[in-house]
Amino acid sequence: MKTAKLIFICVLLTLVGCQQGGQEIVTSKIYALKPGKPQAQGFSAERLARIDSVMNEYVRKKWIPGAVALISRHGKIVYQKSFGMRDMEKADPMQTDDLFRIASMSKCITSVAVMMLYEEGKFLLDDPVYKYIPEFKDPVVLDKVNLKDSTFTAHPAKSPITIRQLLTHTSGIGYGFINLNIKPLYDKAGIPDAFVLKKDVLADKIKKLAKMPLLHEPGEAFTYGLSVDVLGYLVEVLSGKSLNAFLEERLFVPMGMKNTHFYLDDSQKDRLVTVYADTENGLAPTTEERYNYPIMGAKTYYSSGSGLISTALDYAKFCTMLLHHGNYNGKQFLGRKTIELMTENQTGKLNSFGLGFGITDEEASTKILSSPGSYSWGGYFSTTFLIDPVEDMVIVFMTQRFPSYHWDISQKMQVLAYQALVD
């Protein structure tokens, strides 16, 4: 009887102790990536070694110059290795902390920045973009282009572009290198797709982009393009800071992403992985000078859609924050409900796409090794990531090739990660 009474008193004291001013005190678990043993996190170390075999084969056959692969589960890094060369001509081995141009994986980071401002009440998702960037008022939709002189005809759009449509690539704003009808118009106006060496700034180019015709009515199709570069400028308008400053202050520094930047200084440039191209004679260093934008040129253009450089570990930290409901290392970057919204399909049957991420839907998950609700994206130079909330797992894979005849290595990396799960 005395024991039961003692238990009751302890429970009562615990409940009272968890109340302050009538509100429950919630202790947040601190999530941060740490090394872990594969077996303790549900992986077979023997099966993970299959990654080594495949990567080494691709390096040996010179299908890739080198790569870094990272897998984490339950916040523990169970696999992190480098393969091949950072620079084949110098016989410079790849290191796990080498720097990669992540290109379109920048879009996911920018989307998070936008949603941080959304949570602060700076805008609503279905607000028209022109409310904050007036140049986007009265958009027009392309009818016909004269490729000889870059003139065009267009008609008024039925509705304005919304911020949600920018996040889902349904705005009608494309990439010039993908859409040849729009490319001469962008070229004439001096609007870059990516990898800028000139002394340009994002604000000037986005204002010019606002006067370009759309490829379709806003919201009626999925068109991959410069929408997220518009969002980068929106961050600048709403925050009153450069995109670079905002990301550094609000994401990179507090999350410990010390190797993620738009541009590199001299002390970091030797860690930048060389971009290789597949040729008839095998891999060769790229001849595209603009691919050296991280270490060359004016370094003034903060391309929110394609301009960031990072490491596999840095990007895994970003992914872990998303996986753990917006929390990383004791700091809340986004709310749980916001991430739930971002990772729901926002485009219906147009494409399985959320607010900044490609989403694995039920149908897709029956055809690949992945869970429904996983989300992912990749970059122009063959960098990819995947976040699986069901398995509590992150996969990051980075190499540097364009063009390439062996894109399948990224898909194989996903297979190799999932097949090693044994719990």
N, C-alpha and C positions, 0 to 999 in steps of 0.2 A: 504493500500500500504506500509506504514511504517512497519507494522507487518510482511508482507511477506519479506521485505528487511532485517529485523532483523533476521528472521529465516534463511535466506540464509547465512547471515554473520556468525551466530552461527554454522551452518553446515560446512561452509568453515573452520572456526577456528578449529573445531573438527577434520576435516580431516587433516589439517596441523599439529595439535598437535599429531596426531597418526603416523606421519612420522618423521623419524630421519635418516639422511644419505640415504634417498631414500628407507628405509625399514620400513615396518609396525611393530609397537610394539605390540606384542600379550600378553595380561595379562592372565596368567594361573589361572584357578579356583583352589582353594585349597580344595582337597578332603581328608577328614579324618572321620573315623567312630565316630558318636555321638549318644547318646540316642534319640529316637523319639517316638511319639505317634502312635500306629498302625493305627488309623483312618486317620491320616494326611498322611500316606504313602500308603493308599489304602487297608488296612487290616481290617478285622472284629476282634475285640478283643474277642468277644464271640466264634468265630470259631477257633481262635488261642488257646483258652483254651482246645480244643480237644487234643492238644499235651500233656497237663498235664494229661488228663485222660488216654491216651494210655501209656505214660511213667510210670505213677504210677501203672498201671496194670501190666506192665512187671516187675517192681521192686517187687510188691506184690507177684507175682507168682514165683519170683526168676529166671526169664528168663534173666535178666540183673542185675548186682550188683548196678549199678547207671549210670548216664549219664549227659552230658551237651549238651544243644541245643541252637543254636543261629541263628537268621534270621535277615538280614538287607535288606533294600530297599532304593534306592536313597541316600545311605550313612548314613542312620539312623537305629540304632538297634531297632527293633520293638519287638524282643523276645529274651530273654537271661535268661535261668533258669537251675538249677541243680536238679537232682533227685537221690534218693537212697543213697548209701554209697560209699565212697572212699575206705574204708576198712570195710568189713562186720564183721570180727572177733572183731574188736575194736569198732564197732558201731560208726564209724567216718563218719559223713555226707559229701556227695559230695559238693564241692564249685564250683562256676562258674570259678574261676581262678586256678583250679587244673590242674596238669600236666599229659599229656597223651603221650604215645609212639605213634607217628603218622605213623611209619613204612613207607609204600610205598607212603604216602603223602609227604615224603621227596623228592621223585623223581620230583615232580612238582617244588619245590623250586630249586633243582639242575638244572633243565632244564632252569629256568629263569636265573640263574647264568651263564650258558653256553651262552645263547642268549645275555646277557650283553656284554660278550667278543666278540661275533659275531658282535655286533653293533660297537665295537671298531676296527674292521678290523683284528682281530687276526686269523680268519680262514673263510673258506667258507663251507657251509653245505655239499656240495658234495665232499669235500676234503677227501682223504683216512685217516683213523685214524693213520696209520703208519707214516704219515708225521710229526706227533707230538709225537707219542709213537712208536718208531721204532720196538718194540717187536711184533707189530701186522702185520708186513710185512709177506706176503706169508701164509695166513691162510689156514687151511685144514678143510674139511667137514667129519664128522664121517660116517663111513660105518658100522662097527660092533664093539661091546665091548665084551670082555671075562670077565664076572662078577666075575669069580673065582680069577683072578690075576690082574684085572684092566688094562689089555693090550687092545689095540684097533687097528683097521685099518682105514685109512682115505685116501681121495684123495684131490688134490689141489683144492681150491675154484676157481670158474670162475672169480671172481673179488674181490678186497679188500673191507673191511668194511668201510663205510663212516660215517661221524659224523651224518648225517641225519638219517641213519639206527639205530644208537645208540639211538637217540631221539625218534624213532618210534617203537622200539623193533622189528625191522626186520633184525637185524645183524646176527642172528643165535646163539647168546650167551644166554644160558638159566639159570635157577635156578636148583641147584642140587636137592632140595627137591620136585620139580615139575617133573623133568625129570630123572627118575631112571637110564637111560642108562648113563647119564653124571655124576651122583652123585658119583660113586666110583672113577672116575677120579679126580673130585674136591677134594674128601676126601683124596686121596693119595697125591695130591699136596698141601694140606692144605689150600684150597681156601674156605672161609666161604661164606654162603649165606647172613647171617645177624647176628646181636646181638652178638658181639664179646667181650669176656672177656679177651682174651690173649693179650700179649704185641705185637700186630701186627700193621703194618701201611699200608695204602691203596696202596701206590706205589708198595710195594713188592708183594702184592697179585694180583694186576692188571697185573703186568709183568708176573706172573705165569699163570694167566688166558689167557693171549695172546697166550700162547703155547698150550692151550687146543683146541680140535677139535670143530668146530661149529656144530650145530644140523641141519643146512640146508644152502643152498647157500644164501649169503647176499642179502637181498631184496626180497626173494621169499616166505616168510611166516612171520607171526606174532608170535613171541616166547617171552613170558614175562620172564625177567631174570635180569642178572647182567649188562646189557648195561649201565644203569645210574650210576652204580658204576665206570665204565670205564670213564664216563663223569666227575665224581667227580675228578678223577685223572687228566683228561684233564684240568680242571679248575686250578689245582695246577701247571701243566706244563706251561700253558699259562700266568698265573698271577704271578708266582714265589712265591706264598704264600700257606700255608696250606688251605685246603678247609674250615676248621673251621674259620680261620682268614678272608678269603675272604667273607664268608657269614656274619660274624659279622660286618665287616667294610662296606660292600656294600649293605647289605639288612637289617639285624636284628636291628642294632643300629639306622641307619637313619629312619627306618620305625617304630621305637618304639616297636619292637617285643622283649621286654626285657625278656620274658619267653621262648624263643625258643633257644635250645642248643642241642649239641650232648650228653653232660654229665652234671650231676647235682652235686653241692657241698652240703655239709652237711646242709646248711641253707635252701635248697630247697627240700631235699629228703622226708620230711614228706608230701609234696603236691603231690608226685607221686602216681597215682592211682594204686591200686593192680590189677594184671591180674588174672582173674578167668577163670576156665574151666568148661564146662558142663560135668557132670558125670552122672552115673546112679542114684546117690543119690542127684542130683541137683548141684548147683554151689559150687565150691571149689577153694581155692587159687591154682594157678598153681604150679606144682612141677618142672617146667623148670627153672633151676637156671639162664640160659643165658638171660631169659626175664628181669632179674634185672640188665642188662648191664648199665643202666643210672647211677646207684649208686654203682656198684661193678666192680671189675676187673681193668685192666690196664688203661682204658679210653684213648687209643691212636689211636683207629681205627675210622676214620671218614667215616662211610658208607653213601655215598651220595644217595643210593637207599632206605635205610630203617632205618637210625640211629637217626633221630631227635626226640626231645621231644618238645611239644608245648602246648598251651592252645587254647581253642575255639576262644577267642578274638584275640589272636595273629594271628592265621591262617585266621581269618576273615579280618584282616588288609591286609594280603598278597593277599587275594582274591579281596578285594576292590581296591587295586592297579591295578590288572589286569583288573577288570571291568571298571575302570576309565582311560583306555588308558595308563596305565603305570605310572600314577601320584598318589602320596599319600603324603598328608600333605605338598604340595608345592614343592615336589621333584620328578623329572622325572627319574624313574628307568629303564624303557624300552620305546621305541618309539611305537606309535600307530600302525604303519604298521607291526612292529615285532610281536606284540600281535595278529594282524589279521592273520599273517602267522602261528603262533603257534596254533591257534584255528581253522584252516582249516584242513579237513581230508587229511592226507599225505600218506595214505596207500591204497587208492582205495578200492577195494572189499575185501582186506585181513581183514580189521577191520576198524572201524571208529575211527581213532586215529590221533591226531595232533602231534605237537612237545612237548610232555610231558603230554598231557591230552587226556582222552577219550571224544569224541565228540558226541553229540546227533544230528543225521542227520534227514532229513525230515521223513523218514520211521519210525525211532524209536520214533519220537515225536508224531506220531499218535497212539502210544500204551501206553504211560505213560504221567503223568502230567509233562510236560517240554516243553520248546520252542526249535525249531530248532536252532542249533548253541550254545546251552548250552554246557558247558564243566565241567568235574568232574573227581574225582578219589577217591580211598579209601585206607585204610591201613589194614594190617594183623590182628590187634587187634580190628577191627570194628570201625574205624574212617572214616568219609566220608565228602566230601564237594561238593557243586555244585554252579556254577556261571552261571547266566542267563542274558545275555546282553539285551534280548528283554524286560524282566520285570525289569531290573536293580536291580537284587536281588542276595543275597548270602545266602546259607544255609550251616551251619557247625554242624555236629553231632559227638559226641565223647563218646565212652565207651571203656572198656578194657576186651575183652573176646577172648580166643582161647583155644581149639576149642569151637564152639557154635552150638546149634541146632536151634537158633532163629536169623538167619541173616536178616530176613525180617524187623526188626525194622528200619534199615537204609532206606529201601525203603518206609516204612510207614512214616518216618519222612519227606521225600520228598512230599508224597501225602498230609500230614497234613499241610505243609507249603503252597503249591499251593492252596489247597481248601479254605484257609483263605483270598485269594485275592478277593476283591469285587469291585474294581474300574473299 
